[in-house]
């Protein structure tokens, strides 16, 4: 694995969380700022959801199997798009829950 592939996999795993953190801040009525803590938490949740789906639907059980799956270009693109959609939904839901809890507290 060369540096370009490592950088590409890093971006596939990190960028959707940043987009989800932006959706969270917009849904929670913050300014359009990206909180790194929220982004990493959303990345972690999305990664768990995607790995669970890969385990059940594609039989990915080890990191070597995951690297083989990432080797297919269409899989990497599909993984990035699906994880972006999942993290946007998670960000909006958690943002609305945060807004609801702060509304109830007042």
N, C-alpha and C positions, 0 to 999 in steps of 0.2 A: 504494500500500500504506500503510495507516494503522498507527498504533502498536499497536492491538489485534492485528492480524494478525501483525505482527512479533513481538510478545510470545508469541502462540500458537505460532508456528513455532519460536521459541527454546525454549519449554517442550517441544514435541514432540521436539526434538533433544537436550535436556539431561536431562530427567527419567528416561528409560529407563536412562541411564548411572548415575544415582544408585541406582536400584533394582538394577541389576546389581552395583554396588559393594557394596551391602548383601548380596546373594546371595554374592558373593565372600568377604566377611568371615565370613559364617556358615559357608560350606563350608570355609574355611581355618582354622576354629576360633578366629577372633579374637572379640573382643567385637562386639556389634552396633554398629559404628562405620562411618562412610562416609569412606573416604579419597578426597579430591578427585582425586588423581593417577590412581588406579584408575578412577574414574568417567569422567574425560576420555579415558583410553585405551580403555575399553570403548565410550564414545560414538563415538570415532573408528573403531574396528573395525566397529561396527554401522552407522555411516554408509557406510563403504566397501562393506559387504555389501549394504545396501539400495540404494545408487546403482548398484552392479553389476547387481543384479536388475532395477532400473528400466531400465537401459540395454538389457539383453537382452530383457526381456519387454514393456516399454511404449515403447521407443524414445526415452527421455529422454536427449538428448545435450547440452543446454545448461541453464544456470541458469534461463533464461526458460521452457523446457519444464517444469522442475521446479516453478516457481512456478505455472504453469498447472495442473499435476497437484495441487499443494497447494490450489488454489482449490476443488476439489471436496471438500465436507465429509466424504463417506463415505471418500474416499481418505485424508484426514488422520487420521481415526479408525482406519482399517485400518492405515495406516503406523505410528501410535503403538502399536497393539496388537501388531503383528508385530515391531516393533523392540524392544518390551518383552520379548516371548517370546525373541527371539534373544539379547538382552543377559543375560537371566536364565540361559539355557543357557551362554553364554560365561562368565559369572561363576562358575557352579557348576563348570564344567570347569576353569577356571584356578585356582579355589580348591582343588579336589581335586588338581590337579597341584602346586600349591605345598605342600600338605600332604604329598604323596608325596615331593617332593624334599627337604623338611626331615626327613622320616622316614628317607630313605635316607642323608642326611648324618650323622645320629646313629648 
